[in-house]
Amino acid sequence: MPAGAPHDPLARATKDFIAARPQLFGIAYRILGSAAEAEDVVQETWLRWQNTDRAAVHEPAAFLTTVTTRLAINLAQSARVRRETYVGPWLPEPVDTRQDPQLGAERAEALELAVLLLLEKLNPVERAAYVLREAFDYPYGRVAEILETNEANARQLVSRARKHLAAERRERVSPAAHRRLLKVFLSAARTGDLSVLEDVLTADVVSYSDGGGIRSASKIPVVGRARVSRYLAAFAPRFWPPADTRWVEANGRPAVLVSSAGSAVALLCVDVSTEGIDRIMWVMNPDKLSPYVASLDN
């Protein structure tokens, strides 16, 4: 029988894997906050799938989801240790969501950069439970199976994650309102207009700059309306005059790509509530920025 014929087991296995792949990447990315690490997990899942007795697997998608989730949890546990030595604030790696607005999920939950940043404070199992339930709409029984626990505990894990996010985030605004406020913020940041900046920022706003020790960036988050406004106004004369800006989409929300001399230097993302801008996130680490910029031209 020629390769690729209907009864070719490897062809069938490949087809099953390709069908599940967007979901597998979406799960791993949300648990890890890193597209590069998510790709590693998906690749490892593929290798394990090739070496599995597939005749004993009745539901390939369920099997692949379980393997991916457990691998992502293991990697998240070691990533947490590595991030303790990360230079300056750590931000999730942005992804372009224009082609797949929900990134392989039932719903676009746990996808915004700010949510991924907050989920990082949970342990990896809580994070996985939340992702499986809220983004992929898995029943609690299935979540429990994947996480090797019971249904009551699965409910508790999801509940804990929900409470954590609710305590840390105010009510969100629509994408149109988000873009509108980001536009006002960008204009005020470029000109160093303190009064407008103070008007659009919440009292407890936090600005995170992730240079990863490669790009020059603030090593600690800047906190509070007055401090953040002064900080932005202080570096405006140096940062903005040579810069070009481009409106893009990152993690389902409008964002601004900042370039200088034809090279991307920062992706500006904000988290906006009904009270104003709560979080400002500057992704400047080239290891995170370069793959995102490359994806824009695909």
N, C-alpha and C positions, 0 to 999 in steps of 0.2 A: 504494500500500500504506500503511495507516495507521501512524503512528509507534508503535514498540513491538512491531510484528509480528515473528514469528520471524526473518525475513530482514533486519530492520533492523540494519545494521552497528553503529550506535552503541549500540543496545540490547544487542547481543551483547557489545560491548566493555565496557559498563557492568557487565553480569552477570559477566564474567570478572574485572573489577577488584574488584567487591564480594566475590566468592568468595575472592580472594587477600588482601583488605585486612587481616584480623586477623594474618596471617603477616607481611605487609609492615611493619605497625606494630611487631610483636614484634621483628623483626630490627633496625629502625631504633632502637627504644627501647633495646635491649640494647647497641648500638654506641655510642649517644650518652649514655645515662643521663639523658635528658630527654624527657618526654612531649611537651612543646611543640615541641621540635626534631624529634622523630619525626613529629609531625603535619605539620610543614612539608615534610619529606622525602616523606611519602606523598602530599601534595597535589601536589608537583612531579612525582612519578611519574605521577600521574593526568593532569596536563597533557601530559607527554611521550607517554603512551599514546594520548591523543586525537590527537596530531600525528604518530603513527607509521603507516607503511604496514602495517596489521595483517594484510593478506592474505599478507604475507611471513613472518609470525610463526606458527610451527607449535605452539608451546607458550606460550600467554599467561602462565601462572603463572611459568614459568622466566624469561621475558623480564622480567616485572615485578619478580621477586626480584633479578635482576641489576642492573636500573636502581636499585632502592631501596638495595641494598647499596653500590653505587659512590657514589651521592649521599650516603649516610650517612657513608662513609669520608671524602669530601671535606669534609663539614660538621664531622666530628670533628677533622680537621686544623686547621681555623680555630678551632674551639671551644677547642682546647688552648691556643692563643695567648691567647684571651679569658680563659680561666680562670687564666692567670698573673697577671692584674690583679684577680681576684676578691677581694673583701674577706673575709678569714677563711677557714676550711676550706670546701671545696666538697663537697657531698654530692649524690648523684643525686636526681632528682625522684621522689618515691614514686608508685606507682600502686595502685589498688584492684584486687585480683585475684580478688574473690569470684565474678564472672560467668565469668571465663576464667582458671582457676588457672594455666594454662601460658602465657598471653598469646600465643596463636596458634602455639605451638610443639608439637613432638612430646613434648618433656620440659620440665619447669620449671627448666631449667639457666640459669645466668647471669641470674637474675632477682632474687635477694635483694639488698638495698641494699649489703650488705658486699661481695658479689662484684662488683657494678657499680663500687663504689669501688676495688677492687683492679684490675679490668680497665682502669681509667682510667690506670694506670701503664704499660700496654702501648701500643705504637703502634696506630693505628686498624686497620691491615691484620691484625695479630695478633689483635686483638679480634674483627674480622669473621670470621676463619677459625675461631676458637674458637666463636663464636655459631652459625655455620652448621653446624658439625660436632656440637657438644655439645647444643645446644638443638633444632636442626631436623633433625638426623640426616642431613645431606647426605653422599653419598659423597665421598671425597677428590677424585675426578676432577671432580665438579661444583663443589666448593669452588674448585679450581684454575681452572676456566673462569670462574667469577664474578669471581675476583680477578686474572684475566689472568696466571697463573703456571703452573708445572708441578706435577704431583701430588706429587713429592718435596718441593718447597718448601712446598706446602700442608700436608703432614704435619708438616714442621718447625715451621711457624707455630703449628699446633694444639698440638704437643708443648711448645713454649716457653711458651705460655699456661698449659697444664696444670701445668707445673713451677712457674711463678710462683705460681699459686694454691695449689698443694700446699705450697710453702715458706712462704706467708703465713697459711694457715688450718689449724687443727687439725681433728680429726674432729668433725662436727656432731652435734647431738642431734635428737630427734623434735620435731615441733611441740608436742606435749603437754608435754614436758620444757622446751621453750623458753618456753612460756607460764607454766609453774610458776615458773621462775627469774625471769622478768620480773616476775611478781607479787610475789615476795619482794623483788626489787630496788626496785620501785616503792614498796612499803611502807617500806623502809629509807631510801630517798631522801627521802620525804616527812617522815619523822621525824628525819632526820639521824643515823641509827643507825650509827655508825662500825664497830662490831664486825661487824654483819650485812653491811654493804657490803663490808668487807674479806674476809668469808667467801665472798661470791658472785662477786667480781671476780678475774680472773687477775692474776698478778704484773705482766704487761706490757700490761694493759688500756689502751685509748686512748678518750678521750671527745672527740667532734667536735661542735661547735655551729655550724650553718650559718644565720647571720642575713643573709648576703648584703649586709652593710653597711646594711641597712634596720632590722632588729631588733637590739637590744642582745644581743650574744653574745660568748663568748670568741674572740679573734682567732687564737688558736693552739690546736692540739690539746693536751689535758691527758693526760699519759702516766704510767702506773705506779699500782699499787694504792693506795699511801698518798696520793699527790697527788690522784688522782681522788676517793677517799673524802672527803678533807678539803674538796675543791672542792665536792662535792655537799652536804656537811653545812653548808658556809658559806652557800650561797645558798638552802638549804631554807626558812629562816624567811621570806624575802621572796617566794620563787617559789610555794610550794605552798599557803599558807592561802587565797588567793582562787581557787584553781584547781579545776576540775571535770575528771574523767578519764572517758574512754570507751574501751572495748576495741574495737579495729578490726582489720582485716587490711590489711597493706601488703606488696606484693611477695612474696606467698605465705607470710608469717609473721605471727604475732600481734604487735600493736603497740598503743600507747596514745596517743590523741589528748588533748592537754591544752588546755583552754579557760579563759578568764577573762572574766567579764562577758558570756558568750554568744559570744565570738569565739575562734576557734582561735589558740593562741599557739605550739604546738609539737607535732610528731609524734615520739614517743619510740620508737626502734627499737633493738634490741640484736642482736649477733651472739654466739651461744652455742655453745661447744664442750663437750666432755666434761669440761674442766677448769674451766669457769665462763664468765662473761661476758668476752669478748675486746674487743668494741667497743661503745661507746654512741654512738648517732647521734641528735642533736636537730635535726630539720628545722624551722627557724623562719622562713626566708625566705618572706614572704607570696606571692611569685611562684610558689613551689613548693607551698606549703601550701594555698593557696586552691583551685586546680583539684582537688587531691586531696579536700578536704573537700566540694566541690561534687559530686564523683563518688559520695560515700557516700550522698547523698540521691536518686540517680537509680534 
